[in-house]
Amino acid sequence: MDWGYLAIKALVSGVLIALASEIARRNPGVGGLIASLPLVSTLALVWLWRDTGDKGQVADLAIASTLYVIGSLPAFLAIALMLRNGVAFIPTLLAGIAVGFAGYWSIGRIGGALGWPV
């Protein structure tokens, strides 16, 4: 394993996440837009292509990323609704994580049964 290359991947990815959170402090709409962009997925596709050059693996990653995004959407809705209805942050976050895991589990079960790369 090339630790320098891994460090570069981690640094680039981490900077993008930090940038999104810093922008969100000033403007939640723009921060949300940046956070919703498929930056992490796109970087993962680029890193995987650079590492393997395998179109099939990259395509499978793109499909799996799309399916898991669908599975995670209810978690974000639950978090927003709970916070707007006065639920404290920590219980809301824990519930959002649970809903997210349920979504991922559902996509994994359904996708696996249908032969999707999940």
TAJO-V421563 format. One line per field, one symbol per residue. burial: b if it has 16 or more other C-alpha atoms within 10 Angstrom, else e. Layout:
# TAJO-V421563
burial=???
This chain:
# TAJO-V421563
burial=eeeeeeeeeeeeeeeebeebbebbeeeeeebeebbeeeebeeebbebbbeeeeeeeebeebbebbebbbebbebbeebbeebeeeeeeeeebbebbbebbebbbeebbeebeeeeebb
